Amino acid sequence: MLKPLLAGTPMVQKEITMNPLRPDRIIRSRRRTISLEITRDAVLVVRAPLRTTEAYIGSLIEQKRAWIEKKMAEMKGRPAPGKRRFVQGEEFLFLGKFYSLEILAGSDAGISLGDRFYIGEERLPECRRLLIAWYTEKAASILPARVAGVAAILDYRPKKIRISDTRRRWASCSTSGTLSFCWRLVLAPPEVIDYVIVHELVHMRQPDHSNLFWEKVRLAMPDYERHREWLRENEQMLAI
C-alpha cells in the first residue's frame, strides 16, 4: 500500500528541460517561407524571410526537434568517404558509371575520358584540380541542356542556369528564377540529375517543402522517391 504524504509536506516537482536546438546558420532573403535544412555535415541551416524573428525561428525548430535530431543522427551515422589517392586503377564516377584512372607514363596530358579516365604521369600532382575542372566543364554543358529539356516538358521557364561549387546543397532556386546546380551532380546517374532538376523547377512556383510541393514533384516524376533515396544514400561518393 502506498503511504499517504504527511500533511504539510510539500511536493517537490522536478522539471525536465531540454537544451534548445540552435541553427548553425540563418540565411535571410526575400523568400516567403521558412525551410530547415540538415546538411551532409549534420549542420542545421535555416532559410527565412527577411523579417522573421529569431524567437519565431526558435519556436519552429522546437516544433521540428524530433525530425531535426533524427536527420542529424542519420547524417552523422553515414560512413565518411575514403580519402582520394589519385592512383592507378582508382575509380571515379561520371553520370552514374565508374571509370578507372589510367596514368600514362612519361606523359604530360591532362584529363580525358574514354573507357577510363586518363591523365599524364607528369600532371598527377594536380590530378584533383584537373578532375574538378573537367567535371565543371561537363556540368556547364550537360546540366543546362537537361534543364531545358525537362523545363519544356513541364512548362517552366527558368531565367538563368548557374553552375556552382557549393558543398552543402545540390541545387537552389532563387526568387528571380535563377536555378543553380552543383557541378558534382554530373557524377550521379542521369535520372537522379533529372530529379534534382524537377525539384528546383517545382520550387519556382512552390517555394516550400509542403505536401503540395511533393505532390507536384510526384506528378512530374512519379518515381522521384527512388532517385531522391539514391542521392541520400550515395552522396558521399559524389566527392572528389
Salt bridges, closest charged atoms under 4 A:
GLU37 OE1 - ARG47 NE 3.38
GLU37 OE1 - ARG169 NE 3.71
GLU62 OE1 - ARG65 NE 3.10
GLU69 OE2 - ARG65 NH1 2.93
GLU74 OE1 - LYS71 NZ 3.61
GLU90 OE2 - ARG84 NH1 3.66
GLU102 OE1 - ARG116 NH1 2.91
ASP115 OD2 - ARG116 NE 3.89
GLU126 OE2 - ARG123 NE 2.62
GLU126 OE1 - ARG129 NH2 2.24
ASP155 OD1 - ARG157 NH1 2.98
ASP165 OD1 - ARG184 NH1 3.28
ASP194 OD2 - ARG146 NH2 2.85
ASP223 OD2 - ARG226 NH2 2.84
ASP223 OD2 - HIS227 NE2 3.27
GLU225 OE2 - ARG218 NH2 3.35
GLU235 OE2 - ARG78 NH1 2.58
